[in-house]
């Protein structure tokens, strides 16, 4: 039997819950608002709670809790990398 060693260092949980690549001409539906999101590559169009927002890279935005879904699509004809944060 082989022994496995484990590190006693604390593991820091990742702040990223979900990472998506949204291609041009695609729309992604996030189940409900009340999340913090950020774009890490490209630019995105987000619609939530009757408001439209352009998401720029590395500028997180928090959406107030709501049962409504958020819709996200890419801008500028380029793929977007979107992260849903903890």
C-alpha beads as a LAMMPS data file, in Angstrom:
LAMMPS data file: protein, C-alpha beads

86 atoms
85 bonds

1 atom types
1 bond types

-500.0 500.0 xlo xhi
-500.0 500.0 ylo yhi
-500.0 500.0 zlo zhi

Masses

1 110.0

Atoms # bond

1 1 1 0.000 0.000 0.000
2 1 1 1.314 3.420 -0.935
3 1 1 1.039 6.298 1.423
4 1 1 -0.218 9.626 0.174
5 1 1 0.993 12.793 1.773
6 1 1 -1.214 15.829 2.124
7 1 1 -0.224 19.419 2.638
8 1 1 -1.404 21.134 5.776
9 1 1 -1.545 24.479 3.964
10 1 1 -4.963 26.072 3.854
11 1 1 -6.605 26.032 0.469
12 1 1 -8.094 29.350 -0.488
13 1 1 -11.405 28.883 -2.253
14 1 1 -11.555 30.298 -5.750
15 1 1 -13.737 33.354 -6.100
16 1 1 -14.813 32.059 -9.542
17 1 1 -17.963 29.925 -9.444
18 1 1 -18.401 29.635 -13.198
19 1 1 -16.349 30.619 -16.261
20 1 1 -18.035 30.837 -19.669
21 1 1 -16.906 31.549 -23.193
22 1 1 -19.670 33.304 -25.106
23 1 1 -19.133 33.356 -28.856
24 1 1 -20.425 36.078 -31.182
25 1 1 -24.128 35.657 -32.024
26 1 1 -24.749 33.684 -28.812
27 1 1 -26.823 34.767 -25.825
28 1 1 -26.296 33.115 -22.433
29 1 1 -28.978 33.122 -19.762
30 1 1 -27.776 33.198 -16.151
31 1 1 -30.577 31.672 -14.030
32 1 1 -31.209 34.562 -11.668
33 1 1 -29.748 37.909 -10.823
34 1 1 -27.990 38.625 -7.548
35 1 1 -24.534 37.665 -8.666
36 1 1 -21.229 39.344 -9.202
37 1 1 -19.885 38.958 -12.743
38 1 1 -16.824 40.143 -14.624
39 1 1 -15.465 39.862 -18.128
40 1 1 -11.829 38.810 -18.392
41 1 1 -11.587 38.979 -22.178
42 1 1 -13.633 40.907 -24.730
43 1 1 -16.665 43.088 -24.027
44 1 1 -20.169 41.932 -23.146
45 1 1 -23.725 43.247 -23.185
46 1 1 -25.697 42.347 -20.057
47 1 1 -29.440 42.809 -19.573
48 1 1 -30.781 42.448 -16.026
49 1 1 -33.820 43.853 -14.254
50 1 1 -34.780 45.951 -17.268
51 1 1 -31.349 47.604 -17.490
52 1 1 -28.645 47.187 -20.112
53 1 1 -24.975 47.395 -19.171
54 1 1 -21.780 47.080 -21.214
55 1 1 -19.222 44.998 -19.318
56 1 1 -15.587 45.981 -19.837
57 1 1 -12.681 43.632 -19.018
58 1 1 -11.697 43.267 -15.350
59 1 1 -14.439 45.560 -14.026
60 1 1 -16.714 43.362 -11.871
61 1 1 -20.328 44.323 -11.440
62 1 1 -22.797 43.099 -8.815
63 1 1 -26.425 42.682 -9.797
64 1 1 -29.002 43.084 -7.019
65 1 1 -30.908 39.911 -6.087
66 1 1 -33.893 39.267 -8.334
67 1 1 -35.820 36.222 -9.590
68 1 1 -35.290 37.500 -13.138
69 1 1 -32.604 35.997 -15.328
70 1 1 -29.623 37.928 -16.688
71 1 1 -28.909 37.768 -20.420
72 1 1 -25.312 38.137 -21.608
73 1 1 -23.948 38.360 -25.146
74 1 1 -20.650 39.355 -26.726
75 1 1 -19.966 42.724 -28.318
76 1 1 -17.600 43.687 -31.119
77 1 1 -17.890 40.313 -32.911
78 1 1 -15.353 38.663 -30.600
79 1 1 -15.719 35.889 -28.001
80 1 1 -16.141 36.938 -24.381
81 1 1 -14.870 35.176 -21.268
82 1 1 -17.336 35.811 -18.447
83 1 1 -16.848 34.792 -14.821
84 1 1 -19.535 34.464 -12.177
85 1 1 -17.847 35.305 -8.877
86 1 1 -18.406 34.058 -5.348

Bonds

1 1 1 2
2 1 2 3
3 1 3 4
4 1 4 5
5 1 5 6
6 1 6 7
7 1 7 8
8 1 8 9
9 1 9 10
10 1 10 11
11 1 11 12
12 1 12 13
13 1 13 14
14 1 14 15
15 1 15 16
16 1 16 17
17 1 17 18
18 1 18 19
19 1 19 20
20 1 20 21
21 1 21 22
22 1 22 23
23 1 23 24
24 1 24 25
25 1 25 26
26 1 26 27
27 1 27 28
28 1 28 29
29 1 29 30
30 1 30 31
31 1 31 32
32 1 32 33
33 1 33 34
34 1 34 35
35 1 35 36
36 1 36 37
37 1 37 38
38 1 38 39
39 1 39 40
40 1 40 41
41 1 41 42
42 1 42 43
43 1 43 44
44 1 44 45
45 1 45 46
46 1 46 47
47 1 47 48
48 1 48 49
49 1 49 50
50 1 50 51
51 1 51 52
52 1 52 53
53 1 53 54
54 1 54 55
55 1 55 56
56 1 56 57
57 1 57 58
58 1 58 59
59 1 59 60
60 1 60 61
61 1 61 62
62 1 62 63
63 1 63 64
64 1 64 65
65 1 65 66
66 1 66 67
67 1 67 68
68 1 68 69
69 1 69 70
70 1 70 71
71 1 71 72
72 1 72 73
73 1 73 74
74 1 74 75
75 1 75 76
76 1 76 77
77 1 77 78
78 1 78 79
79 1 79 80
80 1 80 81
81 1 81 82
82 1 82 83
83 1 83 84
84 1 84 85
85 1 85 86
